[in-house]
């Protein structure tokens, strides 16, 4: 919220609880994951800023890396493969990745749920519900403030 980028990364063997840690259980408040808790933190921060002259823009994206291909989980054409690019101004980015403007916790949760349903899954010897992929859910927060 103060202009720094942050990353939360879950790593481990299949079936060890990475997805549960990051997403949790939707209908159990005590079992919410890190991402839904971040939604509450971010939107709670902006609710506390109602008397401020700052303006906020929150967007999200959701991608999956599966078999060395990048898929856009929020796109209507999720099977289209995307490319990683680099730009001196933007840095490294995924070309044509969908970003959605969100205005509330239920709205951003709906995007996360929608993308999660599109993830590749397949049974392994260690985990019958293995996602078989890596995913990145990104929350972009932009603020602006009028000059004095």
N, C-alpha and C positions, 0 to 999 in steps of 0.2 A: 504493500500500500504506500510505500515511501520511495518508489521508483526503482526497486531492485527486482531482478528476475529471480525466481525460485523454482526448484525442482524437487519433487518427492518421487523416489524411485524404489520399487519393490523388486527384489531379486531373490531367486531361490529355486529349489527343485520343484518339479511338478507335484501338485497336491499339497504344498506346504502352507497355503493360505494367503498367497499374494493378492489374488482377486478379492478375497474376503476382507483383507486388510484395507485395500484401496476403495472398494465399493461397499462392502458390508451387506447387511440385510435391509431391504427397503422398508419393510413394514415394522421393524423393531428399532425404536429410537436408540436403545442402548447398544445396538449392534451396527450402527451406521459406520461406514468406512471413512477413511481420510478425505476422499473427494467430496462426499455429501457434507461432511463437517466443514470443509473449506467453503462450500457454498454459503453455509450459515454465517461463517466468519466474514466473508467478503460482503454479502448483502447486509449483514448487521452493521458493519463498519459504515456503509453508505447511508443506512437509515439514521445513524448517529450524526451524520453530517448534514442534516436537513437545513440547518440555519447557515450553512457555509455557502459561499458563492461558487464553489467548485462544481463542475459538471463531470459526470462519469459515464463512460461507455464500457459495457462488459460484453465480450464476445466469447464464443467457445468453438473449438474444433475437436474432432475425434478421428484418429487414424489407427490403422492396424498394419503391422508388418507381418506378413505371412509368406513363407517360402521366398524370402528376399524381395517381395513385392510390397508396395505401399498401396493400401486401399483407403478410400475416404468413407468413413462409416456414417457420415451425415449427408452424403450425396445421394441423389436419386439413382445415380449410376455407380453404385459402390464397387462394381467389378472392374471399372476402369483403373488401370495401373497409373500411379502418379510418379513423378520424378523429383529427386532432390536437386536443388539448385543452390548456387551461392551468388550473392550480390554484395558489393562493397558497402552499400547503405543498409541493407536488410540482414546481412549475414547469411547463414544457411537456412533454407526454407523449403517447404514442399510446394511445388508449383501446382496451382489450381485447386488447392485444398479449400474445402468449404468452411467458412467461418460464419457463425450465426449470432446475431445480436440477441441478447437475453436481458429481460427486465425484472425477473423474479426467480425465486428458488424453484417453484414448480416448473417454470419454463426451462431452466437449465437442466433440471432433473429429467424432464421429458426428452431432451436431446441426448443425455447420457443413456437413458433407458433404450431409446430408439437405436443408437449406435451399438450398444451392448448386444442387442438382439441380432445384429448383423454380423457379429464376430464369428470366425470359423471355429468350430468345435469338432472334436473327435476323440474317441475313447483311446486311452493308452493303458498299459498294464498297471500303471500306478494311479490313474485318475480317469474315471469313466466320463467326466465332464470337462476334460482338459480343453482350454481355449485354443491350444495348438498355435498360438501366435503371441505377438507382443502388441500392446496398444498404448497410445498416448492420448490422453484427454487434456487439452490445453485450455486454460482460462486466460483471456487477455483482458487486462484492466487498463483503461486509458483515462486520464483526468485532465481537465483544463480549468484554468482560472482566469478571469478577466484581469487585464492590466489595471493598475491603480489609476 
